[in-house]
Amino acid sequence: MRILIVEDDERIAESLAEALTDQHYVIDIASDGEKGWEFAKALTYDLILLDLMLPKLDGISLCQQLRSRGYRMPILLLTARDTTADKVAGLDVGADDYVVKPYKLQELMARLRALLRRGGLEATPVLEWEGLQLDSSTCEVTYNNCPMQTTPKEYRLLELFMRRGCRVFSRSAILENLWSFEEPPGEDTVKTHIKRLRQKLKVVGAPDDFIETVYGLGYRLKPNPRSADI
């Protein structure tokens, strides 16, 4: 899942990014409201963490701009202002929740997960596909109950495939979903990650073609011929 942090305090933004990356989210950071708007137009986000007091375009205006253009992703406001008027103003322009600084990271994470569940994005914490299980609450992966060790990128790649069923992902689509806006590698990196994942899946007993190459299109988890909806 991809989250945009719009925060001009570099220390806060980096701390949030580190905590969310540890939870296997893909993070982009915008340091002002105008950059936040450009990021939101360029990429698809599952949630936006939005500070209110921003240079160039404040959080209230950005939130209003996003909602007026039809953007429906959850928006969680972050601010040092805790007056009722500030909260009402944020919620009235379309924010989904409001957290006052300084906040406890555990509470912020809980609110974030609640917003994602509300949008149906984390309704199923345990994903399953032909013997493969991914538990998003513990970040554990198993195949037929055999533990499988994955890097953060490998974990996100499996999660991407498992959340989207039989959908085929091109290399460029995988890059867009799994790498931040400022660190995209070349498409050969995707090929390398797919190769390593196939090797790890084979070690735990999965077939060689568990991750299927759809030539000319990309990759997907191979469906069971008896249940595939192709």
LOPAFI-410936 format. One record per residue (C-alpha): residue in one letter; x, y, z. Coordinates in nm, 2 decimals, m for minus. Layout:
BEGIN
+------+--------+--------+--------+
: rest :     c1 :     c2 :     c3 :
+------+--------+--------+--------+
:    a :      X :      Y :      Z :
...
+------+--------+--------+--------+
//
This chain:
BEGIN
+------+--------+--------+--------+
: rest :     c1 :     c2 :     c3 :
+------+--------+--------+--------+
:    m :   0.00 :   0.00 :   0.00 :
:    r :   0.12 :   0.35 :  m0.08 :
:    i :   0.09 :   0.65 :   0.16 :
:    l :   0.17 :   1.01 :   0.10 :
:    i :   0.31 :   1.22 :   0.39 :
:    v :   0.27 :   1.59 :   0.34 :
:    e :   0.47 :   1.75 :   0.62 :
:    d :   0.72 :   2.04 :   0.62 :
:    d :   0.90 :   1.93 :   0.94 :
:    e :   1.17 :   1.71 :   0.80 :
:    r :   1.23 :   1.53 :   1.13 :
:    i :   0.86 :   1.44 :   1.17 :
:    a :   0.83 :   1.33 :   0.81 :
:    e :   1.13 :   1.11 :   0.82 :
:    s :   1.03 :   0.95 :   1.15 :
:    l :   0.68 :   0.88 :   1.02 :
:    a :   0.83 :   0.74 :   0.69 :
:    e :   1.06 :   0.51 :   0.88 :
:    a :   0.79 :   0.37 :   1.10 :
:    l :   0.55 :   0.32 :   0.81 :
:    t :   0.82 :   0.16 :   0.60 :
:    d :   0.88 :  m0.09 :   0.88 :
:    q :   0.51 :  m0.18 :   0.84 :
:    h :   0.57 :  m0.25 :   0.47 :
:    y :   0.40 :   0.06 :   0.34 :
:    v :   0.55 :   0.24 :   0.04 :
:    i :   0.60 :   0.61 :   0.14 :
:    d :   0.64 :   0.93 :  m0.05 :
:    i :   0.71 :   1.27 :   0.12 :
:    a :   0.60 :   1.61 :   0.01 :
:    s :   0.74 :   1.91 :   0.20 :
:    d :   0.48 :   2.16 :   0.10 :
:    g :   0.12 :   2.17 :  m0.01 :
:    e :   0.19 :   2.23 :  m0.38 :
:    k :   0.42 :   1.93 :  m0.39 :
:    g :   0.16 :   1.73 :  m0.22 :
:    w :  m0.09 :   1.82 :  m0.49 :
:    e :   0.15 :   1.73 :  m0.76 :
:    f :   0.22 :   1.39 :  m0.60 :
:    a :  m0.15 :   1.32 :  m0.56 :
:    k :  m0.21 :   1.39 :  m0.92 :
:    a :   0.08 :   1.18 :  m1.04 :
:    l :   0.04 :   0.86 :  m0.83 :
:    t :  m0.24 :   0.66 :  m0.67 :
:    y :  m0.24 :   0.66 :  m0.29 :
:    d :  m0.42 :   0.45 :  m0.04 :
:    l :  m0.40 :   0.72 :   0.23 :
:    i :  m0.26 :   1.07 :   0.28 :
:    l :  m0.12 :   1.20 :   0.61 :
:    l :  m0.16 :   1.57 :   0.58 :
:    d :  m0.02 :   1.85 :   0.81 :
:    l :  m0.23 :   2.16 :   0.83 :
:    m :   0.03 :   2.43 :   0.86 :
:    l :   0.22 :   2.39 :   0.53 :
:    p :   0.41 :   2.64 :   0.31 :
:    k :   0.27 :   2.74 :  m0.04 :
:    l :  m0.06 :   2.56 :   0.01 :
:    d :  m0.20 :   2.49 :   0.35 :
:    g :  m0.35 :   2.15 :   0.45 :
:    i :  m0.71 :   2.27 :   0.46 :
:    s :  m0.68 :   2.41 :   0.11 :
:    l :  m0.51 :   2.10 :  m0.02 :
:    c :  m0.77 :   1.87 :   0.14 :
:    q :  m1.05 :   2.08 :  m0.01 :
:    q :  m0.88 :   2.08 :  m0.35 :
:    l :  m0.84 :   1.70 :  m0.35 :
:    r :  m1.20 :   1.64 :  m0.26 :
:    s :  m1.34 :   1.90 :  m0.51 :
:    r :  m1.15 :   1.70 :  m0.78 :
:    g :  m1.31 :   1.37 :  m0.68 :
:    y :  m1.02 :   1.22 :  m0.49 :
:    r :  m1.16 :   0.96 :  m0.25 :
:    m :  m0.85 :   0.82 :  m0.06 :
:    p :  m0.87 :   0.85 :   0.32 :
:    i :  m0.71 :   1.17 :   0.45 :
:    l :  m0.57 :   1.19 :   0.81 :
:    l :  m0.49 :   1.54 :   0.93 :
:    l :  m0.19 :   1.60 :   1.15 :
:    t :  m0.15 :   1.94 :   1.34 :
:    a :  m0.04 :   2.11 :   1.65 :
:    r :  m0.37 :   2.30 :   1.65 :
:    d :  m0.63 :   2.14 :   1.87 :
:    t :  m0.92 :   2.39 :   1.89 :
:    t :  m1.27 :   2.28 :   1.80 :
:    a :  m1.28 :   2.53 :   1.52 :
:    d :  m0.96 :   2.38 :   1.36 :
:    k :  m1.10 :   2.03 :   1.38 :
:    v :  m1.44 :   2.13 :   1.24 :
:    a :  m1.27 :   2.31 :   0.95 :
:    g :  m1.06 :   2.01 :   0.86 :
:    l :  m1.35 :   1.76 :   0.88 :
:    d :  m1.58 :   1.99 :   0.69 :
:    v :  m1.35 :   2.00 :   0.38 :
:    g :  m1.34 :   1.63 :   0.37 :
:    a :  m1.07 :   1.49 :   0.61 :
:    d :  m1.16 :   1.15 :   0.76 :
:    d :  m0.98 :   1.19 :   1.09 :
:    y :  m0.77 :   1.43 :   1.29 :
:    v :  m0.46 :   1.37 :   1.51 :
:    v :  m0.31 :   1.64 :   1.73 :
:    k :   0.06 :   1.68 :   1.78 :
:    p :   0.24 :   1.56 :   1.97 :
:    y :   0.09 :   1.22 :   1.92 :
:    k :   0.17 :   0.87 :   2.03 :
:    l :   0.29 :   0.66 :   1.73 :
:    q :   0.09 :   0.36 :   1.83 :
:    e :  m0.24 :   0.56 :   1.83 :
:    l :  m0.16 :   0.72 :   1.49 :
:    m :  m0.09 :   0.38 :   1.35 :
:    a :  m0.42 :   0.25 :   1.49 :
:    r :  m0.61 :   0.53 :   1.34 :
:    l :  m0.44 :   0.48 :   1.00 :
:    r :  m0.53 :   0.11 :   1.00 :
:    a :  m0.89 :   0.20 :   1.09 :
:    l :  m0.92 :   0.43 :   0.80 :
:    l :  m0.77 :   0.17 :   0.56 :
:    r :  m1.01 :  m0.09 :   0.70 :
:    r :  m1.30 :   0.15 :   0.65 :
:    g :  m1.20 :   0.18 :   0.28 :
:    g :  m1.19 :  m0.20 :   0.26 :
:    l :  m0.81 :  m0.20 :   0.21 :
:    e :  m0.72 :  m0.40 :   0.52 :
:    a :  m1.04 :  m0.58 :   0.58 :
:    t :  m0.86 :  m0.92 :   0.54 :
:    p :  m0.54 :  m0.93 :   0.75 :
:    v :  m0.46 :  m1.29 :   0.62 :
:    l :  m0.43 :  m1.33 :   0.25 :
:    e :  m0.43 :  m1.68 :   0.09 :
:    w :  m0.34 :  m1.81 :  m0.25 :
:    e :  m0.30 :  m2.18 :  m0.33 :
:    g :  m0.12 :  m2.27 :   0.00 :
:    l :   0.06 :  m1.94 :   0.03 :
:    q :  m0.04 :  m1.73 :   0.33 :
:    l :   0.05 :  m1.37 :   0.41 :
:    d :  m0.04 :  m1.23 :   0.75 :
:    s :  m0.04 :  m0.85 :   0.73 :
:    s :  m0.08 :  m0.82 :   1.11 :
:    t :   0.25 :  m1.00 :   1.18 :
:    c :   0.42 :  m0.96 :   0.83 :
:    e :   0.47 :  m1.33 :   0.82 :
:    v :   0.47 :  m1.54 :   0.50 :
:    t :   0.41 :  m1.92 :   0.49 :
:    y :   0.36 :  m2.18 :   0.23 :
:    n :   0.16 :  m2.49 :   0.34 :
:    n :   0.25 :  m2.38 :   0.70 :
:    c :   0.63 :  m2.36 :   0.62 :
:    p :   0.77 :  m2.02 :   0.71 :
:    m :   0.92 :  m1.82 :   0.43 :
:    q :   1.17 :  m1.54 :   0.48 :
:    t :   1.13 :  m1.24 :   0.26 :
:    t :   1.29 :  m0.90 :   0.23 :
:    p :   1.06 :  m0.59 :   0.27 :
:    k :   1.04 :  m0.55 :  m0.11 :
:    e :   0.97 :  m0.92 :  m0.16 :
:    y :   0.69 :  m0.91 :   0.10 :
:    r :   0.53 :  m0.61 :  m0.07 :
:    l :   0.55 :  m0.78 :  m0.41 :
:    l :   0.37 :  m1.09 :  m0.28 :
:    e :   0.11 :  m0.87 :  m0.11 :
:    l :   0.05 :  m0.68 :  m0.43 :
:    f :  m0.01 :  m1.00 :  m0.62 :
:    m :  m0.23 :  m1.16 :  m0.35 :
:    r :  m0.45 :  m0.85 :  m0.31 :
:    r :  m0.52 :  m0.83 :  m0.68 :
:    g :  m0.60 :  m1.19 :  m0.76 :
:    c :  m0.52 :  m1.30 :  m1.12 :
:    r :  m0.43 :  m0.95 :  m1.23 :
:    v :  m0.12 :  m0.93 :  m1.45 :
:    f :   0.13 :  m0.66 :  m1.34 :
:    s :   0.38 :  m0.51 :  m1.59 :
:    r :   0.73 :  m0.43 :  m1.46 :
:    s :   0.65 :  m0.06 :  m1.48 :
:    a :   0.33 :  m0.11 :  m1.28 :
:    i :   0.53 :  m0.30 :  m1.01 :
:    l :   0.78 :  m0.02 :  m0.99 :
:    e :   0.50 :   0.24 :  m0.95 :
:    n :   0.34 :   0.03 :  m0.67 :
:    l :   0.64 :  m0.07 :  m0.47 :
:    w :   0.90 :   0.21 :  m0.50 :
:    s :   0.88 :   0.56 :  m0.38 :
:    f :   0.85 :   0.85 :  m0.63 :
:    e :   1.21 :   0.96 :  m0.57 :
:    e :   1.39 :   0.61 :  m0.58 :
:    p :   1.26 :   0.42 :  m0.88 :
:    p :   1.52 :   0.17 :  m1.01 :
:    g :   1.53 :   0.02 :  m1.36 :
:    e :   1.29 :  m0.25 :  m1.47 :
:    d :   1.56 :  m0.51 :  m1.44 :
:    t :   1.53 :  m0.47 :  m1.07 :
:    v :   1.18 :  m0.62 :  m1.09 :
:    k :   1.31 :  m0.92 :  m1.28 :
:    t :   1.57 :  m0.97 :  m1.01 :
:    h :   1.31 :  m0.96 :  m0.73 :
:    i :   1.08 :  m1.20 :  m0.92 :
:    k :   1.37 :  m1.45 :  m0.97 :
:    r :   1.46 :  m1.44 :  m0.59 :
:    l :   1.10 :  m1.48 :  m0.49 :
:    r :   1.06 :  m1.79 :  m0.72 :
:    q :   1.38 :  m1.94 :  m0.56 :
:    k :   1.24 :  m1.88 :  m0.21 :
:    l :   0.90 :  m2.02 :  m0.30 :
:    k :   1.07 :  m2.33 :  m0.45 :
:    v :   1.26 :  m2.39 :  m0.13 :
:    v :   0.94 :  m2.41 :   0.08 :
:    g :   0.77 :  m2.64 :  m0.17 :
:    a :   0.59 :  m2.42 :  m0.42 :
:    p :   0.60 :  m2.51 :  m0.79 :
:    d :   0.85 :  m2.33 :  m1.02 :
:    d :   0.58 :  m2.14 :  m1.20 :
:    f :   0.39 :  m2.02 :  m0.88 :
:    i :   0.47 :  m1.67 :  m1.01 :
:    e :   0.37 :  m1.69 :  m1.37 :
:    t :   0.52 :  m1.49 :  m1.65 :
:    v :   0.25 :  m1.37 :  m1.90 :
:    y :   0.47 :  m1.30 :  m2.20 :
:    g :   0.45 :  m0.95 :  m2.33 :
:    l :   0.24 :  m0.84 :  m2.04 :
:    g :   0.41 :  m0.91 :  m1.70 :
:    y :   0.37 :  m1.13 :  m1.39 :
:    r :   0.10 :  m1.27 :  m1.17 :
:    l :   0.03 :  m1.56 :  m0.93 :
:    k :  m0.06 :  m1.86 :  m1.14 :
:    p :  m0.43 :  m1.94 :  m1.09 :
:    n :  m0.56 :  m2.29 :  m1.02 :
:    p :  m0.70 :  m2.41 :  m1.36 :
:    r :  m1.01 :  m2.54 :  m1.18 :
:    s :  m1.09 :  m2.21 :  m1.02 :
:    a :  m0.93 :  m1.95 :  m1.25 :
:    d :  m1.16 :  m1.67 :  m1.37 :
:    i :  m0.97 :  m1.57 :  m1.69 :
+------+--------+--------+--------+
//
